[in-house]
Amino acid sequence: MNQTVTRADFDQVMVPNYAPADYIPVRGEGARVWDQAGREYIDFAGGIAVNALGHAHPALVKALTEQASKIWHVSNSLTNEPALRLAKKLVAATFAERVFFCNSGAEANEAAFKLARKYAIDVAGSEKYEIISTTNSFHGRTFFTVTVGGQPKYSDGFGPRPQGVKHIPYNDVAALKAAISDKTAAVVVEPVQGEGGVLPADKAYLEAVRALCDQHGALLVFDEVQTGVGRSGSLYAYMEYGVTPDILTSAKSLGGGFPIGAMLTTEKIAKHFGVGTHGSTYGGNPLACAVAEAVIDVVNTPEVLAGIRAKHARFVSQLNAIAAKTGVFSEVRGMGLLIGAVLADAYKGRAKDFMTAAAKAGVMVLQAGPDVVRFAPSLVIADADIDEGMARFAQAVDTLLAK
Ligand SMILES: *Cc1c(COP(=O)(O)O)cnc(C)c1O
């Protein structure tokens, strides 16, 4: 029954679309993780901006286990209490009046793009279906979402793509002005491009995008799958910018490690998703919603949000110190606990080497493309864990440079 498995088994039994590290984590507590060999890591990766409260947070364990002994799944021909409670909390805390639940970021975006087109076509006619997105953006891996995403490496090679999608440079108002028209159904923006290199939008840019959308009757969709649920230092990054979208997508941190996605919108737009227009078997699953409700309860407090901003400063000053000492980084950027250290020219393309060296030194970090080392730790990581992880990371940089 209890057979031993190792990293080598991956290549024998898994589809080769991933290249996982050579260690297998087996246990986590707070911001620390242990692998099969009992080696300890400080986790600055957070399961790619997912484990918002670290590992095995007591409030999440309680929410999950209590719900597990009540009811797991009921289907969407019924509703359930955790889904209704979570939706009420999201509505109370944001611009949104209506919520649609699904299981991932890609599904939340798939719903958002379908709804935006449905709304535009219903309201303005069959010619209004264009979606404008930005180069280097990332919106998920379904065929529609890779098509809207601005990274051809993810959308090429699968035959004809869905039509009516345009890409323009990020943070470029003139480019949007030139591209937008009355045929535009929606403009899709990440407030901080996550996978694209932890690149924050300029406030003036998002304000201009909002104004241009209004001028052309296009919906503004914010993909907050990575920036949402406290990651930016506010519950959602749109609050940091003071620019409100028409549709917002959330996933990753929302479940703190339990799969869930959500699309938030207004009543006026939501009503175009009438009965039968869209759906998801597991969307609004009671287990997922119970956990997400606990995540929101913990994260959406002044203390935790203020803590995220303080921890941002702690990370940035220590990364800047490494940059000053070694010259490996040309810039440290980001918001809240989504931070990118941009590799200096001499190290461009080597983000994965930094990731590997960091793991060897006992700290898990991420890359965001080949040129940026990314940090997306627990939003409640202890200052002592930040300092210890940074010391390990500095050591990894020294080791890499000594080679
Ligand atoms: C991760 C991510 C997605 C995709 O989420 P999945 O849960 O992997 O489908 C979409 N948009 C952004 C901005 C992301 O960071």
The ligand as a Tripos MOL2 file, in Angstrom:
@<TRIPOS>MOLECULE
LIG
   15    15     1     0     0
SMALL
NO_CHARGES

@<TRIPOS>ATOM
      1 C1         -1.6980   32.1360  -11.9720 C.3       1 LIG1
      2 C2         -2.4300   33.1280  -12.7670 C.ar      1 LIG1
      3 C3         -3.5180   32.7500  -13.5750 C.ar      1 LIG1
      4 C4         -3.9250   31.3120  -13.7670 C.3       1 LIG1
      5 O1         -4.3920   30.7270  -12.6010 O.3       1 LIG1
      6 P1         -4.5700   29.1350  -12.5520 P.3       1 LIG1
      7 O2         -5.1590   28.9010  -11.1960 O.co2     1 LIG1
      8 O3         -3.2220   28.5360  -12.7470 O.co2     1 LIG1
      9 O4         -5.4770   28.7580  -13.6430 O.co2     1 LIG1
     10 C5         -4.2170   33.7430  -14.2370 C.ar      1 LIG1
     11 N1         -3.8660   35.0320  -14.1190 N.ar      1 LIG1
     12 C6         -2.8350   35.4300  -13.3520 C.ar      1 LIG1
     13 C7         -2.5070   36.8930  -13.2530 C.3       1 LIG1
     14 C8         -2.0680   34.4960  -12.6710 C.ar      1 LIG1
     15 O5         -1.0190   34.8840  -11.9380 O.3       1 LIG1
@<TRIPOS>BOND
     1     1     2 1
     2     2     3 ar
     3     2    14 ar
     4     3     4 1
     5     3    10 ar
     6     4     5 1
     7     5     6 1
     8     6     7 2
     9     6     8 1
    10     6     9 1
    11    10    11 ar
    12    11    12 ar
    13    12    13 1
    14    12    14 ar
    15    14    15 1
@<TRIPOS>SUBSTRUCTURE
     1 LIG1         1 GROUP 0 **** ****
